[in-house]
Amino acid sequence: MAEKKFKAMVVREEKDGRFSRKVEERTISSLPPGDVLVKVRYSSLNYKDVLSAIGNRGVTKDYPHTPGIDAAGVVEESSDPGFKPGDAVIVTSYDLGMNTSGGYGQYIRVPAGWVVKLPRNLTLRESMIYGTAGFTAALSVHRLVEHGIKPDQGTILVSGATGGVGSIAVSILVKAGYQVAAVNGIVDETAYLRTLGAREVISIEEATDTSGRPLLKARWAGAVDTVGGIMLSTTIRSLQYGGAVTCCGNVGSHDLPLNVYPFIIRGAVLVGIDSQNCPMPMRQTVWDRIAGEWKLGHLDQITTETSLEGLGEKIDMVLEKKHRGRTIVSLPE
Ligand SMILES: NC(=O)c1ccc[n+]([C@@H]2O[C@H](COP(=O)([O-])OP(=O)(O)OC[C@H]3O[C@@H](n4cnc5c(N)ncnc54)[C@H](OP(=O)(O)O)[C@@H]3O)[C@@H](O)[C@H]2O)c1
């Protein structure tokens, strides 16, 4: 009997060194070994997926490859007793979509330790509107809360606010009762950010101090940073006494020009955020908060849905810095 085939985006390195992206047919046996075979219904688009799709070897070493660091779907087979056929599940992070065939295909096969049962109050589609970006945003807010940052202490700054992580961070913070200032600059999206609930929208210039002064006017009770570089340095130097900033991204730069004064004079806290290897108990807690107290009512306002065929165009939009909010990918049933 002919082996079952499925549709997937396949990125290939061509002879001229360039990388091509095509929707192709693959076989189940071409998937890596693993405990759980999942039929994917939705995936999503993250910055890391774009890097994988353009041949960034820091993310994906070997091609041909199917990217997609996020997947939500239904278990079709499982050798692990924790999962049975028909279970609705989420798989994000770990190695999915990096060097393990990812969610831009109708099937994935992964270790059981990567699989999260879909929280009761969330649909598969909603879970991918959050995806890794939303999970990272929620993890960032969770860690600020753990560091004792409360809504009555002042404003929380979010950088890269129109992006996937930023949009959801703004929304969750607003839902949790915080006052939010959003940094926006590449394309003017003030109206969009106000819709998400940001009280202030500030420019990249205002959020970037190049004077080199070790401390700036104490302005923020906390911050969620996705940009890094001089913007993160400016934020740290602008924290109120005891303020905390989470650091998850480097869309601006991976450098951090800084000295120790914000830490030893203002007691500033810099909190690293890693969604990829976030331990399962914290992962489960954060997903429960996403599906519970922080569940957003306006998910469709931040979401664009596309097919595997339309995904290439969305990847280009991220590269051209024309992308905003979250893009989810609907896989054929
Ligand atoms: N640590 C983790 O576990 C983890 C997980 C997920 C994502 N990340 C990282 O988080 C970052 C954001 O991811 P994302 O999916 O939200 O990306 P995204 O959707 O592409 O959004 C990035 C946003 O950053 C802003 N931006 C872009 N270039 C900039 C620059 N040169 N200077 C200042 N702002 C700039 C833009 O917003 P404005 O136009 O509004 O300024 C853009 O919308 C990435 O670095 C990603 O790798 C890390």
The ligand as a MOL file (V3000), in Angstrom:
LIG
                    3D

  0  0  0     0  0            999 V3000
M  V30 BEGIN CTAB
M  V30 COUNTS 48 52 0 0 0
M  V30 BEGIN ATOM
M  V30 1 N 13.7850 34.2770 24.2840 0
M  V30 2 C 12.7640 33.6270 23.7640 0
M  V30 3 O 12.3700 32.5750 24.2410 0
M  V30 4 C 12.0610 34.2060 22.5890 0
M  V30 5 C 10.8330 33.7060 22.1660 0
M  V30 6 C 10.1600 34.3490 21.1080 0
M  V30 7 C 10.7630 35.4390 20.4730 0
M  V30 8 N 11.9830 35.8430 20.8860 0 CHG=1
M  V30 9 C 12.6430 37.0020 20.2690 0
M  V30 10 O 11.8740 38.1550 20.5370 0
M  V30 11 C 12.0670 39.0890 19.4810 0
M  V30 12 C 10.7100 39.5460 18.9460 0
M  V30 13 O 10.0690 38.4480 18.3330 0
M  V30 14 P 8.6900 38.6740 17.5440 0
M  V30 15 O 8.2450 37.3240 17.0920 0
M  V30 16 O 7.7930 39.5350 18.3510 0 CHG=-1
M  V30 17 O 9.2430 39.5180 16.2830 0
M  V30 18 P 8.4100 40.4430 15.2630 0
M  V30 19 O 6.9910 40.0100 15.2140 0
M  V30 20 O 9.2190 40.4760 14.0160 0
M  V30 21 O 8.4200 41.8790 15.9670 0
M  V30 22 C 9.5630 42.6210 16.2170 0
M  V30 23 C 9.1720 44.0970 16.4290 0
M  V30 24 O 10.3500 44.7760 16.8430 0
M  V30 25 C 10.3810 46.1110 16.3040 0
M  V30 26 N 11.6630 46.2740 15.6310 0
M  V30 27 C 12.1330 45.6020 14.5450 0
M  V30 28 N 13.3660 45.9970 14.2450 0
M  V30 29 C 13.7070 46.9130 15.1680 0
M  V30 30 C 14.8690 47.7120 15.4070 0
M  V30 31 N 15.9540 47.6120 14.6210 0
M  V30 32 N 14.8500 48.5630 16.4590 0
M  V30 33 C 13.7810 48.6740 17.2520 0
M  V30 34 N 12.6400 47.9490 17.0740 0
M  V30 35 C 12.6140 47.1010 16.0490 0
M  V30 36 C 9.1650 46.2510 15.3900 0
M  V30 37 O 8.1680 46.8750 16.1750 0
M  V30 38 P 7.8490 48.4610 16.1070 0
M  V30 39 O 7.6730 48.8080 14.6590 0
M  V30 40 O 6.6090 48.5710 16.9120 0
M  V30 41 O 8.9810 49.2010 16.7280 0
M  V30 42 C 8.7110 44.8150 15.1590 0
M  V30 43 O 7.3240 44.7170 15.0030 0
M  V30 44 C 12.9540 38.3860 18.4460 0
M  V30 45 O 14.2930 38.7610 18.6590 0
M  V30 46 C 12.7700 36.9240 18.7680 0
M  V30 47 O 13.8500 36.1260 18.3540 0
M  V30 48 C 12.6340 35.2470 21.9160 0
M  V30 END ATOM
M  V30 BEGIN BOND
M  V30 1 1 1 2
M  V30 2 2 2 3
M  V30 3 1 2 4
M  V30 4 1 4 5
M  V30 5 2 4 48
M  V30 6 2 5 6
M  V30 7 1 6 7
M  V30 8 2 7 8
M  V30 9 1 8 9
M  V30 10 1 8 48
M  V30 11 1 9 10
M  V30 12 1 9 46
M  V30 13 1 10 11
M  V30 14 1 11 12
M  V30 15 1 11 44
M  V30 16 1 12 13
M  V30 17 1 13 14
M  V30 18 2 14 15
M  V30 19 1 14 16
M  V30 20 1 14 17
M  V30 21 1 17 18
M  V30 22 2 18 19
M  V30 23 1 18 20
M  V30 24 1 18 21
M  V30 25 1 21 22
M  V30 26 1 22 23
M  V30 27 1 23 24
M  V30 28 1 23 42
M  V30 29 1 24 25
M  V30 30 1 25 26
M  V30 31 1 25 36
M  V30 32 1 26 27
M  V30 33 1 26 35
M  V30 34 2 27 28
M  V30 35 1 28 29
M  V30 36 1 29 30
M  V30 37 2 29 35
M  V30 38 1 30 31
M  V30 39 2 30 32
M  V30 40 1 32 33
M  V30 41 2 33 34
M  V30 42 1 34 35
M  V30 43 1 36 37
M  V30 44 1 36 42
M  V30 45 1 37 38
M  V30 46 2 38 39
M  V30 47 1 38 40
M  V30 48 1 38 41
M  V30 49 1 42 43
M  V30 50 1 44 45
M  V30 51 1 44 46
M  V30 52 1 46 47
M  V30 END BOND
M  V30 END CTAB
M  END
